Amino acid sequence: MSADTPVTSMCLTRGGRPAFVVNVEVFLERDGRWLLIRRGKREAHAPGTLAGVGGKVEVDGAGLDVLEETARREVAEEIGVDITGARLFYVESGFFVTDDGDPVVNVVFRATMPPHAQPVAASPEEVEEFLWLTAAEAEGDPDCPPWTSRSLRRATARTGAPA
């Protein structure tokens, strides 16, 4: 679902405030190409579509630099690449509602893939395959949703200080 989808039901904290899932997504670049994953067919949200590598903030990992630590953990879990020490650059944040109704705050980073790292489908149920594409190639792919295209365009254009 898109950012325009209204939240029809909301989880609340014990204090009565709205609760959201926090998701972190990373676009990894090497030699002008971007690593995109094809989400597993059994994923609850956007199965089979192209995306950056990512996942949810977990309670046991919450602390200082939780977004950056989540980015590093998810890259290791999903594609078996250690990006410890890699500079993460903030790209954007947004809000969407998953296909099954969860309200999500999504935070997007970009990073350079370590030179000798070779991604593997470390989590095949989450990552069906990965592709190295330019932003233009990704936009032309019918499985690339508009939100992934937008984030990738912004990641490609993003320069500045690391997060």
Salt bridges, closest charged atoms under 4 A:
GLU43 OE1 - ARG39 NH2 3.31
GLU58 OE2 - ARG73 NH1 3.21
GLU74 OE2 - ARG73 NH1 2.72
GLU77 OE1 - ARG73 NH1 3.51
GLU92 OE1 - ARG150 NE 3.27
GLU92 OE1 - ARG154 NH1 3.03
ASP99 OD1 - HIS45 ND1 3.46
GLU128 OE1 - LYS41 NZ 2.98
GLU129 OE2 - ARG38 NE 2.73
GLU137 OE1 - ARG33 NH2 2.70
GLU139 OE1 - ARG153 NH1 3.37
ASP143 OD2 - ARG38 NH1 2.66
